[in-house]
């Protein structure tokens, strides 16, 4: 399982994405789950990171889901019309 940090804003997005993609590529199996339960401070960059992880998962032929997506981030995903791309684990 991949884990998001407590803070994921524009300042941390590039480093977080690099770490997550590296972890994703090293995993075996057909499912990728990202744990977002620790995420407490974020902006729309967190959505961009999650969507990039989803794209990477798809390119590797794996399913993608998010566990513990904060309510505010789920609402933001709905506002942007991408909520269905971040299914709950």
Secondary structure by P-SEA (a helix, b strand, c coil): cccccccccccaaaaaaaaaaaaaaaccccbbbbbccccccccaaaaaaaaaaaaaaaaaccccccccccaaaaaaaaaaccccccccc
